[in-house]
Amino acid sequence: MQTLQDTNLKGCYLVGRSRFGKYLAWGFFLSLLLILSASPCLAEELEPRRWTHLPINTNFIGGGFAHTDADISFDPVLKIEDGQVDLHTWLAKYIRTFSLFDKTARAELLQGYQEGRWTGLLDGVPTTVRRSGWADTRLGFAVNLYGAPPLEGKEYAAYRATLNTETIVGAGLSVQLPTGDYMDDKLINLGTNRFTFRPRFGVLHTRGKWSVEVTGVVELYTDNTDFFNGKELENDPLYVIHSHLIYTLRPGVWAGLSAGYDYGGKSTVDGVEKNDRKQNVGWAVSLGFPVSRHIGFKLAYIGTRTQESTGIDSDTYAVGFSAFW
């Protein structure tokens, strides 16, 4: 299971001519759905070592910062060009590991705060939208179904020291709560005003210093019945698969290469289906290292590219730390 090391706003102003407001709103509506329903899911999932064996009865805390630059491709009929997003995200996370039916399990809590700016040319006129505030809270649970016995202390250390080859099979569920900043008269929000469920299943195989990890995820959405002035927003499931190749240089120091793909998530507003199916590819490079016995850091780059005519191409640079006791 992943350690912390491995690990939508109040206030808005628009700059532009009012007669473009309707087109601006629906244009950015499409980008919002893509940002919250596709690329971030893929980018967040491109985390190696999710199923790594952890000692039970241990607490992990951590924090991180990520900067994302993204280019948005709109439907030409909207007359929006040079769409861009500049997003800053601060994250805090807590994990508690424990034994469940003689299996290693964990529960986690994740909270983010974001500041973002959406810019573009609307029929040739520069336009900007800004948001800042709390993102949706996330709760998670995962259990290693095969391998990774529930151990702690010296028993855990002795087991890990003698192990050269292992296979771990895990399953988990994360729930995104509708707690983030949300304004029902705005189309761009950091909160989603609905629940999102992400069941996942993964396999990690290690031989010597090399590890290969593969995980599949389905993202399921409840309806947002208070979407933009009383409209109702629905989304089809989004399917994600990602894999990672990890090399351990020495205990605590590792490097990873990751790749992923997602598909689906088409939206419907008040019964009218939108032509906004998501299809993205992503990749990531990660490096983790300790600075003391109980504190570690991680550096990462994550890129995503849309495979559709409309969508988002994003580049994210992230740094994080974790501590345990």
KOLDOVO-751068 format. One line per 8 residues: number of its first residue (from 1); their letters; for each residue x, y, z of N, C-alpha, C. Coordinates in steps of 0.2 Angstrom, whole numbers, plus 5000, padded with zeros to 4 digits. Layout:
! residues N
NUM> a> X,Y,Z,X,Y,Z,X,Y,Z | ...
! end
This chain:
! residues 325
1> mqtlqdtn> 5004,4994,5000,5000,5000,5000,5004,5006,5000 | 5002,5011,4997,5006,5017,4996,5007,5021,5002 | 5013,5024,5003,5014,5028,5009,5013,5036,5007 | 5013,5040,5012,5012,5047,5010,5018,5050,5006 | 5023,5047,5007,5029,5049,5003,5028,5048,4995 | 5024,5042,4994,5022,5040,4988,5016,5044,4985 | 5014,5047,4989,5008,5050,4987,5009,5055,4981 | 4938,5111,4970,4938,5111,4967,4937,5117,4971
9> lkgcylvg> 4930,5134,4974,4934,5140,4977,4929,5146,4978 | 4930,5150,4983,4926,5156,4984,4930,5162,4980 | 4926,5167,4979,4929,5172,4975,4930,5171,4968 | 4927,5176,4964,4928,5175,4957,4927,5181,4953 | 4931,5182,4948,4930,5188,4944,4931,5187,4937 | 4928,5190,4932,4928,5189,4925,4931,5195,4922 | 4935,5195,4917,4938,5201,4914,4936,5200,4907 | 4932,5204,4904,4929,5203,4897,4923,5207,4896
17> rsrfgkyl> 4920,5206,4890,4914,5209,4888,4908,5205,4890 | 4903,5208,4893,4897,5205,4896,4893,5201,4890 | 4893,5203,4884,4889,5200,4879,4892,5193,4878 | 4899,5192,4880,4902,5185,4879,4901,5181,4885 | 4897,5183,4890,4896,5179,4896,4894,5172,4895 | 4888,5171,4891,4885,5165,4890,4890,5160,4887 | 4893,5162,4882,4898,5158,4878,4904,5156,4883 | 4906,5161,4887,4912,5160,4891,4910,5154,4896
25> awgfflsl> 4904,5155,4899,4901,5150,4904,4901,5143,4902 | 4898,5142,4896,4897,5135,4893,4904,5133,4891 | 4908,5137,4888,4915,5135,4886,4919,5132,4892 | 4919,5136,4897,4923,5134,4903,4919,5128,4907 | 4913,5128,4906,4909,5122,4909,4912,5116,4906 | 4914,5115,4899,4917,5109,4896,4923,5108,4900 | 4927,5114,4900,4934,5113,4903,4934,5110,4910 | 4929,5113,4914,4928,5111,4921,4927,5103,4921
33> llilsasp> 4922,5101,4917,4920,5094,4918,4927,5089,4916 | 4930,5092,4911,4937,5088,4909,4942,5088,4915 | 4942,5094,4918,4947,5095,4923,4946,5090,4929 | 4939,5090,4931,4937,5087,4938,4936,5079,4936 | 4934,5078,4930,4932,5071,4929,4937,5066,4925 | 4943,5069,4922,4947,5065,4918,4954,5066,4920 | 4958,5072,4918,4965,5072,4919,4967,5072,4926 | 4963,5075,4931,4966,5075,4938,4965,5067,4941
41> claeelep> 4960,5064,4939,4959,5057,4941,4965,5053,4938 | 4967,5054,4932,4973,5050,4929,4979,5052,4933 | 4980,5059,4933,4986,5062,4936,4987,5059,4944 | 4981,5059,4947,4982,5057,4954,4983,5049,4955 | 4981,5046,4950,4982,5038,4950,4989,5036,4948 | 4992,5041,4945,4999,5039,4943,5004,5040,4949 | 5002,5036,4954,5007,5036,4960,5009,5029,4961 | 5016,5028,4961,5019,5021,4962,5018,5019,4969
49> rrwthlpi> 5019,5013,4970,5020,5010,4977,5013,5010,4981 | 5008,5010,4977,5001,5010,4981,5000,5004,4985 | 5002,4999,4983,5001,4992,4987,5007,4990,4991 | 5012,4994,4992,5018,4993,4996,5016,4990,5003 | 5020,4985,5005,5019,4982,5012,5021,4987,5017 | 5016,4989,5022,5017,4994,5027,5016,4990,5034 | 5020,4992,5039,5019,4990,5046,5012,4992,5049 | 5009,4987,5052,5003,4989,5055,5003,4993,5061
57> ntnfiggg> 4998,4996,5064,4998,5000,5070,5003,5006,5069 | 5003,5009,5063,5007,5014,5062,5003,5020,5059 | 5005,5026,5061,5002,5032,5059,5007,5036,5054 | 5004,5038,5048,5008,5042,5043,5005,5049,5042 | 5008,5054,5042,5006,5061,5041,5010,5063,5035 | 5007,5068,5031,5011,5071,5026,5008,5077,5023 | 5012,5080,5019,5009,5086,5015,5013,5087,5009 | 5010,5091,5004,5013,5092,4998,5011,5098,4994
65> fahtdadi> 5014,5099,4989,5012,5105,4985,5013,5103,4977 | 5008,5105,4973,5009,5103,4966,5007,5109,4962 | 5011,5110,4957,5009,5116,4952,5008,5113,4945 | 5002,5115,4943,4999,5112,4936,4998,5117,4931 | 5001,5116,4925,5000,5120,4919,4996,5116,4914 | 4991,5119,4911,4987,5115,4907,4985,5119,4901 | 4984,5116,4895,4981,5119,4889,4975,5116,4888 | 4970,5120,4886,4963,5117,4885,4961,5118,4878
73> sfdpvlki> 4959,5112,4875,4956,5112,4868,4949,5112,4868 | 4945,5118,4865,4938,5118,4865,4935,5116,4858 | 4929,5115,4858,4925,5114,4852,4926,5121,4848 | 4928,5121,4842,4928,5127,4838,4922,5132,4838 | 4916,5129,4839,4910,5133,4838,4910,5138,4844 | 4913,5136,4850,4913,5141,4856,4917,5147,4855 | 4922,5147,4849,4926,5153,4848,4930,5155,4854 | 4933,5150,4857,4938,5151,4863,4944,5148,4861
81> edgqvdlh> 4949,5152,4861,4956,5150,4859,4961,5151,4865 | 4967,5147,4864,4972,5148,4869,4970,5147,4876 | 4965,5142,4877,4963,5141,4884,4969,5138,4888 | 4970,5141,4894,4975,5138,4899,4972,5138,4906 | 4976,5134,4910,4974,5133,4917,4981,5134,4921 | 4981,5138,4926,4987,5138,4931,4984,5136,4938 | 4986,5130,4940,4983,5128,4947,4988,5126,4952 | 4987,5129,4958,4992,5127,4963,4988,5123,4969
89> twlakyir> 4990,5118,4971,4987,5113,4975,4991,5112,4981 | 4988,5113,4987,4992,5111,4994,4988,5105,4997 | 4991,5100,4999,4988,5094,5001,4990,5092,5008 | 4986,5089,5012,4988,5086,5019,4984,5079,5019 | 4988,5074,5022,4986,5067,5022,4987,5064,5028 | 4983,5059,5030,4984,5055,5036,4982,5048,5035 | 4986,5043,5037,4985,5036,5036,4986,5032,5042 | 4982,5028,5044,4983,5023,5049,4982,5016,5047
97> tfslfdkt> 4987,5012,5048,4987,5005,5046,4985,5001,5052 | 4982,4995,5050,4980,4990,5055,4979,4983,5052 | 4977,4979,5057,4976,4972,5054,4968,4971,5054 | 4966,4968,5049,4959,4966,5048,4958,4959,5045 | 4955,4955,5049,4954,4948,5047,4961,4945,5045 | 4966,4946,5049,4973,4944,5047,4976,4946,5041 | 4974,4952,5039,4976,4956,5033,4979,4963,5034 | 4984,4965,5031,4986,4972,5032,4981,4977,5028
105> araellqg> 4979,4982,5032,4974,4986,5029,4976,4993,5032 | 4973,4998,5028,4974,5005,5030,4968,5009,5029 | 4967,5015,5033,4962,5020,5032,4966,5027,5031 | 4963,5031,5027,4966,5037,5025,4961,5043,5024 | 4964,5049,5026,4960,5055,5025,4965,5060,5021 | 4962,5063,5016,4965,5068,5011,4961,5074,5011 | 4965,5080,5012,4962,5086,5011,4966,5091,5007 | 4963,5095,5002,4967,5099,4998,4964,5106,4998
113> yqegrwtg> 4969,5111,4997,4967,5118,4996,4970,5120,4989 | 4966,5124,4985,4968,5125,4978,4967,5133,4976 | 4971,5135,4972,4971,5142,4969,4972,5141,4962 | 4967,5143,4958,4968,5142,4950,4966,5148,4946 | 4968,5148,4940,4967,5154,4936,4965,5151,4929 | 4960,5152,4926,4958,5150,4919,4958,5156,4914 | 4962,5155,4909,4962,5161,4904,4961,5158,4897 | 4959,5163,4893,4959,5162,4886,4956,5168,4882
121> lldgvptt> 4956,5167,4875,4953,5172,4871,4946,5170,4869 | 4941,5174,4871,4934,5173,4869,4932,5177,4863 | 4932,5175,4857,4931,5178,4851,4936,5184,4851 | 4942,5182,4852,4948,5187,4852,4949,5192,4858 | 4944,5191,4863,4945,5196,4869,4948,5192,4875 | 4953,5194,4878,4956,5191,4884,4951,5190,4889 | 4951,5184,4892,4946,5183,4898,4949,5179,4903 | 4948,5180,4909,4951,5177,4915,4946,5175,4920
129> vrrsgwad> 4946,5169,4923,4942,5167,4929,4947,5164,4934 | 4945,5166,4940,4950,5164,4946,4945,5161,4951 | 4948,5156,4955,4945,5152,4960,4951,5151,4966 | 4948,5151,4972,4953,5148,4977,4949,5146,4983 | 4951,5140,4986,4947,5138,4992,4948,5130,4993 | 4944,5127,4997,4945,5120,4999,4942,5116,4993 | 4946,5110,4992,4944,5105,4987,4940,5100,4991 | 4937,5095,4988,4933,5090,4991,4937,5086,4996
137> trlgfavn> 4935,5084,5002,4938,5079,5006,4938,5072,5003 | 4943,5068,5004,4943,5061,5002,4944,5057,5008 | 4940,5051,5008,4942,5046,5013,4943,5040,5009 | 4948,5035,5012,4950,5029,5008,4951,5024,5013 | 4950,5018,5010,4951,5011,5013,4955,5007,5008 | 4960,5003,5011,4963,4998,5006,4965,4992,5010 | 4965,4986,5007,4967,4980,5011,4971,4976,5006 | 4977,4973,5008,4981,4968,5004,4978,4961,5005
145> lygapple> 4975,4959,5000,4971,4952,5000,4976,4946,5000 | 4982,4947,4997,4987,4942,4996,4994,4945,4997 | 4998,4941,5001,5004,4944,5003,5004,4949,5008 | 5010,4952,5010,5010,4957,5015,5007,4956,5021 | 5009,4951,5025,5006,4949,5031,5006,4955,5036 | 5001,4955,5041,5001,4960,5046,5006,4960,5051 | 5011,4964,5051,5017,4963,5055,5019,4970,5057 | 5022,4971,5063,5025,4977,5066,5031,4977,5069
153> gkeyaayr> 5035,4982,5070,5041,4983,5074,5046,4978,5071 | 5050,4975,5076,5056,4971,5073,5053,4965,5069 | 5048,4962,5070,5045,4957,5066,5044,4959,5059 | 5042,4965,5058,5041,4968,5051,5048,4969,5048 | 5052,4972,5052,5059,4973,5049,5063,4967,5047 | 5062,4962,5051,5065,4955,5050,5062,4952,5043 | 5056,4952,5043,5052,4949,5037,5055,4953,5030 | 5055,4960,5030,5057,4963,5025,5064,4962,5023
161> atlnteti> 5068,4961,5028,5075,4961,5026,5077,4954,5023 | 5073,4949,5024,5075,4943,5021,5071,4941,5014 | 5066,4946,5012,5062,4945,5007,5065,4947,5000 | 5066,4943,4995,5069,4945,4989,5063,4945,4983 | 5058,4940,4984,5053,4940,4979,5046,4940,4982 | 5042,4944,4980,5035,4944,4983,5030,4946,4978 | 5024,4944,4979,5018,4946,4975,5012,4948,4980 | 5010,4954,4979,5005,4957,4983,4998,4959,4979
169> vgaglsvq> 4993,4957,4981,4986,4958,4978,4982,4963,4983 | 4980,4968,4980,4976,4973,4985,4970,4975,4982 | 4965,4978,4986,4959,4981,4984,4957,4987,4988 | 4954,4992,4986,4952,4998,4990,4947,5001,4987 | 4944,5006,4991,4939,5011,4989,4940,5018,4992 | 4940,5023,4988,4940,5030,4990,4934,5033,4989 | 4932,5038,4993,4926,5041,4992,4927,5049,4993 | 4925,5052,4988,4926,5060,4987,4919,5063,4990
177> lptgdymd> 4920,5067,4995,4914,5070,4998,4913,5076,4996 | 4906,5079,4995,4904,5085,4993,4906,5091,4998 | 4912,5092,5000,4913,5096,5005,4917,5103,5003 | 4919,5102,4996,4923,5108,4994,4919,5114,4992 | 4922,5120,4991,4919,5126,4990,4915,5125,4983 | 4909,5127,4984,4904,5126,4978,4899,5132,4978 | 4898,5135,4972,4893,5140,4971,4888,5138,4965 | 4882,5137,4967,4878,5134,4962,4876,5139,4956
185> dklinlgt> 4878,5145,4956,4877,5150,4951,4883,5151,4947 | 4888,5147,4948,4895,5147,4944,4896,5140,4941 | 4899,5140,4935,4900,5134,4932,4907,5131,4934 | 4912,5136,4936,4918,5133,4938,4918,5133,4945 | 4919,5127,4948,4920,5126,4956,4925,5121,4957 | 4928,5122,4963,4933,5117,4966,4930,5111,4969 | 4924,5112,4972,4920,5107,4975,4916,5104,4969 | 4914,5098,4970,4909,5095,4965,4902,5094,4966
193> nrftfrpr> 4900,5095,4973,4893,5095,4975,4890,5088,4974 | 4894,5083,4974,4892,5076,4973,4897,5071,4976 | 4895,5065,4977,4899,5060,4979,4903,5057,4973 | 4909,5055,4974,4912,5051,4969,4916,5045,4972 | 4914,5039,4969,4917,5033,4972,4922,5030,4967 | 4928,5028,4970,4933,5025,4966,4935,5018,4969 | 4932,5013,4967,4935,5006,4969,4941,5004,4964 | 4946,5001,4967,4952,4999,4963,4954,4992,4965
201> fgvlhtrg> 4958,4989,4961,4961,4983,4962,4968,4983,4959 | 4973,4980,4962,4980,4981,4960,4984,4975,4962 | 4989,4974,4958,4994,4969,4959,5001,4972,4959 | 5005,4970,4964,5012,4972,4964,5017,4966,4965 | 5022,4966,4960,5026,4960,4960,5033,4963,4961 | 5037,4960,4965,5044,4962,4967,5049,4957,4966 | 5054,4958,4962,5060,4953,4962,5066,4957,4962 | 5070,4955,4968,5076,4959,4969,5074,4967,4970
209> kwsvevtg> 5078,4971,4966,5077,4978,4967,5072,4981,4962 | 5069,4976,4958,5064,4979,4953,5057,4977,4955 | 5052,4981,4954,5045,4980,4956,5041,4982,4950 | 5035,4979,4948,5030,4981,4943,5024,4981,4947 | 5020,4986,4945,5013,4987,4949,5008,4989,4943 | 5002,4986,4944,4997,4987,4939,4990,4988,4943 | 4987,4993,4942,4980,4995,4945,4975,4997,4941 | 4969,4994,4942,4963,4996,4938,4958,5000,4943
217> vvelytdn> 4955,5005,4940,4950,5010,4944,4944,5011,4940 | 4938,5011,4943,4932,5014,4940,4930,5020,4944 | 4929,5025,4941,4926,5031,4945,4919,5032,4943 | 4915,5032,4949,4908,5032,4949,4905,5038,4952 | 4900,5042,4949,4898,5048,4951,4891,5048,4953 | 4889,5051,4958,4882,5052,4959,4880,5059,4955 | 4873,5060,4955,4871,5066,4951,4872,5072,4955 | 4874,5077,4952,4874,5084,4955,4867,5087,4953
225> tdffngke> 4862,5087,4958,4855,5090,4956,4855,5097,4957 | 4860,5101,4959,4860,5108,4960,4866,5111,4956 | 4866,5109,4950,4872,5111,4945,4869,5117,4941 | 4873,5123,4942,4872,5129,4938,4864,5131,4938 | 4862,5134,4943,4855,5137,4943,4850,5132,4942 | 4851,5126,4946,4846,5121,4946,4846,5116,4941 | 4851,5116,4937,4851,5110,4932,4854,5104,4935 | 4853,5098,4932,4856,5092,4934,4861,5089,4930
233> lendplyv> 4867,5087,4933,4873,5085,4930,4874,5077,4931 | 4875,5073,4926,4876,5066,4927,4882,5065,4923 | 4886,5060,4925,4892,5057,4921,4892,5050,4921 | 4894,5047,4915,4895,5040,4914,4902,5038,4918 | 4903,5032,4920,4909,5030,4924,4915,5031,4919 | 4920,5033,4923,4927,5034,4920,4931,5028,4922 | 4934,5025,4917,4938,5019,4918,4946,5021,4917 | 4950,5018,4922,4957,5020,4922,4961,5014,4924
241> ihshliyt> 4967,5014,4920,4972,5008,4921,4978,5012,4921 | 4983,5010,4926,4989,5013,4926,4994,5007,4929 | 5001,5008,4926,5006,5003,4928,5012,5007,4930 | 5017,5004,4934,5023,5007,4936,5029,5002,4936 | 5034,5005,4935,5041,5001,4935,5045,5005,4940 | 5047,5001,4945,5050,5004,4951,5057,5001,4952 | 5062,5005,4954,5069,5002,4955,5071,5005,4962 | 5073,5000,4966,5075,5002,4973,5083,5003,4973
249> lrpgvwag> 5085,5009,4974,5093,5010,4973,5096,5007,4980 | 5093,5009,4985,5095,5006,4992,5089,5007,4996 | 5089,5004,5002,5083,5005,5007,5080,5012,5008 | 5074,5013,5006,5071,5020,5007,5072,5024,5001 | 5077,5023,4996,5078,5027,4990,5075,5023,4984 | 5071,5026,4980,5068,5022,4974,5067,5027,4969 | 5066,5025,4963,5064,5029,4957,5059,5025,4953 | 5054,5029,4950,5049,5025,4947,5047,5029,4940
257> lsagydyg> 5045,5024,4935,5042,5027,4929,5035,5024,4929 | 5030,5028,4927,5023,5027,4927,5020,5028,4920 | 5014,5025,4919,5010,5026,4913,5003,5024,4914 | 4998,5028,4911,4991,5027,4913,4987,5029,4907 | 4981,5027,4907,4976,5028,4902,4969,5028,4905 | 4965,5033,4903,4958,5033,4905,4953,5034,4900 | 4947,5032,4901,4942,5032,4895,4935,5033,4898 | 4930,5037,4895,4923,5037,4897,4922,5044,4900
265> gkstvdgv> 4917,5044,4905,4915,5050,4909,4911,5055,4905 | 4908,5053,4900,4903,5057,4896,4898,5060,4901 | 4897,5067,4900,4892,5070,4904,4885,5072,4901 | 4880,5072,4905,4873,5074,4903,4870,5079,4907 | 4868,5084,4904,4865,5090,4908,4858,5091,4906 | 4853,5090,4912,4846,5090,4911,4844,5086,4905 | 4847,5080,4905,4844,5075,4900,4848,5075,4893 | 4852,5080,4892,4855,5081,4886,4862,5079,4886
273> ekndrkqn> 4864,5074,4882,4870,5071,4882,4875,5076,4879 | 4881,5077,4882,4886,5081,4879,4892,5077,4875 | 4895,5080,4870,4900,5077,4866,4907,5078,4870 | 4908,5075,4876,4914,5077,4879,4917,5071,4883 | 4916,5065,4879,4920,5059,4881,4927,5060,4883 | 4929,5058,4888,4936,5058,4890,4941,5052,4888 | 4946,5054,4885,4951,5049,4884,4958,5052,4884 | 4962,5050,4889,4968,5053,4891,4974,5048,4892
281> vgwavslg> 4980,5049,4890,4986,5045,4892,4990,5050,4896 | 4993,5046,4901,4998,5050,4906,5004,5046,4907 | 5009,5050,4910,5015,5047,4912,5018,5051,4917 | 5023,5048,4921,5025,5051,4927,5032,5048,4928 | 5037,5052,4931,5043,5051,4934,5043,5053,4941 | 5045,5048,4946,5045,5049,4953,5052,5047,4956 | 5054,5051,4961,5060,5049,4965,5058,5050,4973 | 5059,5045,4977,5058,5045,4984,5065,5044,4988
289> fpvsrhig> 5065,5048,4993,5072,5047,4997,5070,5049,5004 | 5074,5046,5009,5073,5048,5016,5078,5053,5018 | 5076,5058,5023,5081,5062,5026,5082,5061,5033 | 5078,5056,5036,5080,5054,5043,5076,5047,5043 | 5076,5044,5049,5073,5037,5049,5066,5037,5049 | 5063,5043,5050,5055,5043,5050,5053,5048,5046 | 5057,5052,5042,5054,5057,5037,5057,5056,5030 | 5053,5056,5025,5055,5055,5018,5052,5061,5014
297> fklayigt> 5055,5061,5008,5053,5066,5003,5052,5063,4996 | 5047,5066,4992,5046,5063,4985,5046,5069,4981 | 5049,5068,4975,5049,5073,4969,5045,5069,4963 | 5041,5073,4959,5038,5070,4954,5036,5075,4948 | 5036,5072,4942,5033,5075,4937,5027,5071,4934 | 5022,5074,4932,5016,5070,4929,5013,5074,4923 | 5013,5070,4918,5010,5073,4911,5004,5069,4909 | 4999,5073,4906,4993,5070,4903,4992,5073,4897
305> rtqestgi> 4989,5069,4892,4988,5072,4885,4981,5069,4883 | 4976,5073,4881,4970,5071,4878,4971,5067,4872 | 4967,5062,4870,4967,5059,4864,4960,5061,4860 | 4957,5066,4862,4951,5068,4859,4952,5075,4856 | 4947,5077,4852,4948,5084,4849,4947,5090,4854 | 4943,5088,4859,4943,5093,4865,4946,5090,4871 | 4949,5093,4876,4951,5091,4882,4957,5095,4884 | 4961,5092,4889,4966,5095,4892,4973,5092,4892
313> dsdtyavg> 4978,5095,4890,4985,5093,4891,4988,5096,4897 | 4990,5092,4902,4993,5095,4908,5000,5093,4910 | 5003,5097,4913,5010,5096,4916,5010,5098,4923 | 5012,5093,4928,5012,5094,4935,5018,5093,4938 | 5021,5097,4942,5027,5096,4946,5025,5096,4953 | 5027,5091,4957,5025,5090,4964,5031,5088,4968 | 5030,5091,4975,5035,5089,4980,5031,5087,4986 | 5033,5082,4990,5029,5080,4996,5034,5077,5001
321> fsafw> 5031,5077,5007,5035,5074,5013,5030,5069,5017 | 5033,5065,5020,5029,5061,5025,5033,5059,5031 | 5030,5058,5036,5033,5056,5043,5028,5050,5046 | 5031,5046,5050,5028,5041,5053,5030,5039,5060 | 5025,5036,5064,5027,5034,5071,5023,5029,5073
! end
